[in-house]
Amino acid sequence: MTGFARRDGGDDQVAWTWELKSVNARGLDVRLRLPNGMEALEQRVRSAVQGVCTRGTVNVTLSLDRGQTQPSFQVNREMLNQLLALSREIAGETEVAPPRVDGLLNIKGVLQTADTPEEDPDVVGARQEKMLADLDGALAELGEARRAEGERLKTAAMAHLDEIAGLIDTARASAAAQPDALRERLRRQVAELLDTDVGLSEDRLAQEAAVLASKADVREELDRLAAHDAAVRELLTQGGAIGRRLDFFCQELNREANTVCSKSSDTALTRTGVALKNAVEQLREQVQNIE
């Protein structure tokens, strides 16, 4: 399910921003972008996301702003002295002009960034707790956004279920799905066999008729379709992490619709079966977006 959330925070030394983005996926994939030095937060961030989301690709980005503090520099005196000694030695042997100071400072390793003083571990720990509290707030906003989308998807899914239920009723009402129509068709087929004088006994004809009747009767498939339709409605009303179970029922709905089409020898019933498959596929596309 898709969603976006942002939460800003900070203390006297550092300002931070959490940005959360989630998109649809079959499972849960948490992708983190944390600044250097924040590696200790990774596991707690993952656990916090997993406590809110069970499905989707969730991108979590933490940005830090330490203000306008300019970096301080220091000279590597030992390296600089070595370079000066070498330059004087070379200058005495050749007519090459001695190097300029700016040239020496441009040599890698001569000019270094001064180490940032280490902060009190208690201060760092308190800051990280504040960061995680802001993350919890951002996750709450993300959860609300995902729930709002879920309500819209529920409405769309219910509309597809209504269409499926209507098509099931149409299939039940089809003459090809009624016992009388089945018996009449079989009666004609048996009469044709008798007219051909193929030498089949009445018992054998009765057995063949029973097999044909069983193969042509789609009432059991329609009953299972109706049961799956009701189960999906119940799940959508129940809420929670239902995406995987909805995936399963969509597979079963599609299986039963395929069987209706394969059993049908009636044009109207076949059209209804194809419409059922199309409606189930549309439902499945919506279910892919539901957590």
FENBELRA-V157201 format. One line per field, one symbol per residue. burial: 1 if it has 24 or more other C-alpha atoms within 12 Angstrom, else 0. A space follows every 50 residues. Layout:
burial = ???
//
This chain:
burial = 11111111110000011111111100110111110001001100110110 01111111111111000000000000000100100000000000000000 00010000010000000000000000110111111111111110111011 00110111011011101101110111100001000100010000000000 00000000100010011110110111011011101100001111111011 11111111111011110011111111111111110111111
//
